[in-house]
Amino acid sequence: MTAALCVALPVAAGARPGAWTSVVARGLAVVLIDAVLAYHLVVALRGSYALDSDLPLHLTDAVAVVAALALWTLRSLPFELTYFWGLTACLPAVLTPALGGDGDSASLLFWHYFVTHSGVVVAALFLAFGLGLTARRHAVRRVFLATAAWAALAAVGNALTGGNYMFLRERPVTASLLDYLGPWPWYIPSAALLALALFAVLDLPFRRRRAPG
């Protein structure tokens, strides 16, 4: 379903632009925000909210909110964060979900996980190739610095709660790309360099758009 939406929405928006694209964009924004709020509300009402795992300090938590803002406002910075973070953090998370024992499709975490992660990937491609938003010059540098800042915030959260936000203390127990980037702590700088390289690659489609004339 994620793959189908990633193709269908940008193609449809490019072929038949119109007011419906704004409805879809804002509808997806509402879905993302509702999923984020519903998870925290339900877990809190159950009395099982854990500071070491449920705070929104993973990068994919941040980008779910940022993507909703980008879809609603079509502003440049939220779009850039959605595009680069969505395709380097959320897309691998969809392909190698870190659900562990919560992979039952009847669980709240399962649906929250895929609605938010897949929704961000769909949003990134819809905004970039359906609605034609363009990352500005030096977007790679801005997003990389924003990533480092969020990682620093996650590190503080880990120190205070004993959590493993952004997998800074250990790799996820499920299979992921981090398995190929070395042991702790070496996979952290390796992941940072890989992210920078991927940001540069993802910026390539926008270079022609930004070219004068």
Backbone torsions as a table, in degrees:
resi	resn	phi	psi	omega
1	MET	NA	-41.1	177.1
2	THR	-60.4	-47.0	-179.4
3	ALA	-62.0	-42.0	-179.2
4	ALA	-63.0	-44.1	179.6
5	LEU	-67.6	-36.1	179.1
6	CYS	-61.7	-30.7	179.4
7	VAL	-89.5	-48.2	-170.2
8	ALA	-66.0	-44.9	-175.2
9	LEU	-67.0	-49.4	177.4
10	PRO	-61.6	-40.4	-179.8
11	VAL	-64.5	-45.6	-179.3
12	ALA	-64.1	-40.7	-179.7
13	ALA	-67.0	-36.2	178.2
14	GLY	-71.3	-35.9	-177.3
15	ALA	-81.7	-36.5	-177.0
16	ARG	-133.6	70.9	178.4
17	PRO	-65.7	153.0	179.6
18	GLY	169.8	-172.3	-177.0
19	ALA	-64.2	-23.7	-177.8
20	TRP	-62.9	-27.4	-178.6
21	THR	-66.4	-35.5	177.5
22	SER	-67.3	-38.5	177.8
23	VAL	-62.9	-44.1	179.8
24	VAL	-65.0	-44.6	-178.8
25	ALA	-60.0	-47.6	-178.4
26	ARG	-72.2	-32.2	175.6
27	GLY	-63.3	-43.7	178.1
28	LEU	-65.6	-36.3	176.7
29	ALA	-60.4	-43.8	179.6
30	VAL	-64.8	-41.4	178.7
31	VAL	-59.8	-45.2	-178.7
32	LEU	-63.6	-47.7	-179.5
33	ILE	-64.2	-42.2	178.7
34	ASP	-60.9	-41.2	180.0
35	ALA	-64.3	-42.3	178.9
36	VAL	-63.3	-49.0	-177.7
37	LEU	-67.3	-39.6	-178.0
38	ALA	-61.7	-41.6	-179.4
39	TYR	-60.4	-51.1	-176.8
40	HIS	-66.5	-36.7	179.4
41	LEU	-66.6	-48.2	-177.4
42	VAL	-64.7	-44.8	-179.9
43	VAL	-63.2	-39.4	178.5
44	ALA	-65.9	-43.4	-179.9
45	LEU	-65.9	-30.7	176.2
46	ARG	-72.9	-14.7	-177.5
47	GLY	76.1	20.5	-177.7
48	SER	-114.0	17.7	-178.7
49	TYR	-68.5	123.2	-177.3
50	ALA	-116.4	124.1	-177.4
51	LEU	-64.8	-25.6	-177.8
52	ASP	-83.9	-1.7	-180.0
53	SER	-142.5	-20.2	-172.3
54	ASP	-104.7	-5.7	175.2
55	LEU	-67.8	145.5	-177.8
56	PRO	-80.2	64.1	-175.3
57	LEU	-110.9	-5.1	171.0
58	HIS	-70.8	152.4	178.8
59	LEU	-60.2	-35.9	-179.7
60	THR	-69.6	-24.8	173.0
61	ASP	-67.6	-45.1	-179.1
62	ALA	-63.0	-43.4	-173.4
63	VAL	-72.8	-22.9	175.7
64	ALA	-63.2	-41.3	178.2
65	VAL	-72.1	-42.7	179.8
66	VAL	-62.8	-39.2	179.5
67	ALA	-63.8	-39.6	176.9
68	ALA	-61.3	-41.4	177.7
69	LEU	-64.4	-41.4	179.4
70	ALA	-64.4	-42.5	179.9
71	LEU	-65.0	-35.4	-176.0
72	TRP	-80.3	-37.5	-172.7
73	THR	-105.3	-23.8	-175.3
74	LEU	60.2	28.9	179.2
75	ARG	-81.1	155.4	-169.6
76	SER	-66.8	-51.1	-174.7
77	LEU	-64.3	-47.7	175.8
78	PRO	-58.8	-36.2	177.1
79	PHE	-63.9	-46.0	-179.0
80	GLU	-59.3	-44.7	178.7
81	LEU	-64.1	-41.8	179.3
82	THR	-62.3	-44.4	-175.8
83	TYR	-67.5	-53.1	-175.0
84	PHE	-73.2	-43.2	178.5
85	TRP	-70.6	-39.2	-177.7
86	GLY	-62.0	-41.2	-175.1
87	LEU	-88.9	-8.8	176.8
88	THR	-111.6	-20.0	-180.0
89	ALA	-113.2	-51.6	-176.3
90	CYS	-73.4	-39.1	-178.8
91	LEU	-62.7	-49.6	175.1
92	PRO	-60.2	-33.5	179.4
93	ALA	-66.1	-33.6	176.3
94	VAL	-69.3	-40.1	-177.1
95	LEU	-74.5	-32.9	179.4
96	THR	-129.7	74.2	-173.5
97	PRO	-65.1	131.8	179.2
98	ALA	-93.5	65.4	-177.4
99	LEU	-98.6	-21.7	179.5
100	GLY	57.4	-125.5	-179.8
101	GLY	-80.3	1.5	-179.5
102	ASP	-101.6	25.7	-176.9
103	GLY	-83.6	3.2	178.2
104	ASP	-67.9	128.9	-177.1
105	SER	-66.7	-9.3	177.3
106	ALA	-87.7	-7.0	-175.1
107	SER	-85.7	151.1	177.4
108	LEU	-61.5	-42.9	-176.9
109	LEU	-61.4	-38.2	179.3
110	PHE	-56.5	-52.2	-176.3
111	TRP	-71.1	-40.7	176.4
112	HIS	-59.2	-43.5	-177.9
113	TYR	-59.1	-51.9	-174.2
114	PHE	-78.6	-32.5	176.5
115	VAL	-63.6	-43.9	-177.4
116	THR	-75.8	-49.2	-177.3
117	HIS	-65.9	-49.2	179.2
118	SER	-66.8	-37.5	179.6
119	GLY	-61.4	-37.8	178.4
120	VAL	-67.4	-41.6	178.6
121	VAL	-61.4	-46.3	177.9
122	VAL	-60.7	-43.9	-179.6
123	ALA	-61.0	-43.8	-178.1
124	ALA	-59.3	-46.9	-177.7
125	LEU	-73.2	-35.8	177.9
126	PHE	-64.0	-44.5	-179.8
127	LEU	-66.4	-41.9	-174.7
128	ALA	-77.2	-44.3	-170.5
129	PHE	-113.3	-7.7	173.1
130	GLY	-99.3	-50.4	-179.1
131	LEU	-93.1	-9.5	173.5
132	GLY	76.4	22.7	175.8
133	LEU	-68.3	146.3	-174.9
134	THR	-124.2	132.4	173.7
135	ALA	-67.8	136.5	-177.6
136	ARG	-78.2	172.2	175.9
137	ARG	-59.7	145.0	179.7
138	HIS	65.7	18.8	178.4
139	ALA	-62.7	-37.4	-179.6
140	VAL	-59.4	-44.8	-179.8
141	ARG	-65.0	-44.0	-179.4
142	ARG	-61.5	-45.5	-176.8
143	VAL	-69.6	-36.3	178.6
144	PHE	-64.7	-42.6	177.7
145	LEU	-64.7	-38.9	177.1
146	ALA	-64.8	-36.5	177.6
147	THR	-64.7	-44.5	178.7
148	ALA	-62.5	-39.4	179.6
149	ALA	-65.5	-41.1	179.3
150	TRP	-68.4	-37.3	177.1
151	ALA	-62.6	-38.3	177.4
152	ALA	-63.8	-40.9	176.8
153	LEU	-63.7	-42.5	178.3
154	ALA	-63.0	-38.0	179.2
155	ALA	-63.5	-40.3	176.2
156	VAL	-63.2	-43.7	177.6
157	GLY	-60.2	-40.0	177.8
158	ASN	-63.3	-43.1	-178.7
159	ALA	-64.1	-36.2	-177.2
160	LEU	-81.1	-30.5	-173.0
161	THR	-111.6	-14.4	-173.7
162	GLY	77.5	15.5	-178.7
163	GLY	-81.8	-172.7	-179.2
164	ASN	-134.1	46.4	-178.6
165	TYR	-64.7	140.3	-174.6
166	MET	57.7	17.2	178.4
167	PHE	53.6	41.0	-178.8
168	LEU	-81.8	-19.8	-178.0
169	ARG	-98.6	-28.0	176.1
170	GLU	-164.1	159.2	179.1
171	ARG	-72.3	156.7	176.2
172	PRO	-62.6	152.0	-178.0
173	VAL	-72.0	-24.2	176.5
174	THR	-85.3	161.8	-178.3
175	ALA	-62.1	139.9	177.9
176	SER	-158.6	172.4	178.0
177	LEU	-61.4	-28.0	-179.5
178	LEU	-62.2	-21.1	178.8
179	ASP	-62.6	-21.7	-175.2
180	TYR	-102.8	5.7	-174.5
181	LEU	-108.3	14.3	175.9
182	GLY	99.7	171.5	179.1
183	PRO	-75.9	169.4	173.5
184	TRP	-69.3	140.4	0.4
185	PRO	-94.4	7.9	-171.9
186	TRP	-67.1	-24.7	179.4
187	TYR	-69.6	-16.6	-179.9
188	ILE	-71.3	-54.5	175.3
189	PRO	-64.4	-32.1	176.7
190	SER	-62.1	-43.2	178.8
191	ALA	-65.6	-35.8	178.6
192	ALA	-64.8	-43.5	178.4
193	LEU	-66.5	-39.8	177.7
194	LEU	-63.7	-41.4	178.5
195	ALA	-61.2	-43.4	179.2
196	LEU	-61.4	-42.6	178.8
197	ALA	-64.6	-41.8	179.5
198	LEU	-67.0	-37.7	176.0
199	PHE	-58.7	-43.4	-179.5
200	ALA	-63.0	-40.8	178.6
201	VAL	-66.2	-43.6	-178.8
202	LEU	-67.2	-20.6	179.3
203	ASP	-78.7	-16.3	-174.8
204	LEU	-56.5	-43.2	-179.4
205	PRO	-60.5	-21.2	-176.4
206	PHE	-90.1	-12.7	-176.3
207	ARG	-64.5	-41.7	178.8
208	ARG	-67.3	-37.2	178.7
209	ARG	-63.6	-36.5	-178.0
210	ARG	-81.5	-13.4	-176.0
211	ALA	-63.3	135.2	179.9
212	PRO	-64.3	141.1	176.9
213	GLY	78.8	NA	NA
